[in-house]
Amino acid sequence: MGIKDFFKRFKSKSEPEGYVEIEQKQKTEQGKVTVQIEKLDEFSDAERIQRKIREGMILFVKVKGLKDKNIDELKRAIERIKKTCLAVNGDIAGVSDDWIVATPGHAQVHREVVEKGEEID
């Protein structure tokens, strides 16, 4: 028995070389995206909104409640939400004085450049 014969015993005979197949997550319904409406009435509501963004949901957030109570708390809450959006490669934009939209990485807010004095149809 030679050295080659000794090491051949340890070599696996049926080890397939090549690729490992990885299963992809199946989407429940193809082409469907979840959009939710949320309220930001307290600073603590920002945590719930952040969690939903991390879960991949697009959110329209009504900020009027917190805006009427405490503008500084509103700024802090929006800054927290903004950091979460940036962390997941998402986007955040003001829709009006009372609403914002926050998206995860698979969605983007389209912004049109509007000239001063021009109205959007």
N, C-alpha and C positions, 0 to 999 in steps of 0.2 A: 504494500500500500504506500503510495507516494503522497507528497504534500498536496498535490492537486486533488487527489481523491479524498483526502481528509477535509478540505475546504468545500468540496462539492456537496458534502452531506448537509452543510448548513445553508446552502443556497436554496431558496424556495423555488419549487418547480412550476407552480401555477400562479405566480404573481403577474398579473396583467400590468403592463406598462402603459402609460398614456394619461388619459384625462379622468377626472372625477366629475361625475354629473351632479350638479347642484339644482335642486328644485326651486322654481320661482314661486313667489306668492301669487295666488290666483286672485284677481280682482273680482269683487262680488258682481258688479255690473259694469261692463266695459263702456267707457265714455262718460260715466257718471261721476260728478264731483259733489262733495257735501259742502254746502254753504249754510252757516248758522248765523242767527241774530243773537247778540249778547248785549247786556247792559253793564256799564261801568259806573256803579253808584257809590262804591267804596274803594279805597286803595287796595283792600284785600281781594277784590274781584279780579285784579290784574293777574294773580296767580292762576286762577281758573282759566283765564283767557290764554295765558302762556302755555298751559298744559294742552289746551285744545289745538293751539298752533303746532306744538311738537307732535301731536297725533295726526297732523296733516289736514286739518280743517281750515277752510277759508271763513273768516269771520267779519261780519259787519257789526261794529260796536257802537252803541249809542252812549256818548260820553256826557250828555246834558246833565244827568243827575249829579255827577261828581263836579262838573264845571260850575253848576249853581251853588254847590256846597263849599268847595275849596279849590281854587285854581292851582295852588301849589301842589296839592295832592294829585290833581289831574296831570300836571306836568311830570311828576315822579312816576305815576302809573304808566303813562304813555312812553316814557323813557325805558321803563322795564320791559314793556311789550316790544318796543323797537329793538332792544338788545336781543330779545329772543328771536325776532324775525331775522335779524342779521346773522345770528348763530346758526339758523337752519337754512340760510340762503334765501329767505323769504323777502317780503316787501310789506311796507305799511304806507298808507296815504290818507290824508284828510279828504273826506267826500264833501262835507259841509261843516258848518260851525259845530254841529252836534253829533256828527258821525265820522268814524274812521273805518277803513278796511285794512285787515291784517291777513297776510297770506303766508303759507309755508313755501318751501323750495320749489314745488311743482307748479306754482302759479305766480304770475307777475301782474302788477297793476300797470296798465297802459296809461301814459300821460301824454295828452296833446298839448303842444305849445300854443298858447292863445296870445295873440297880440293885444296890447292895451286898447281897450275900447271895443274889442271884438267880442261877440257873444257866441256861446256854444249852442248849436241846435239841439 
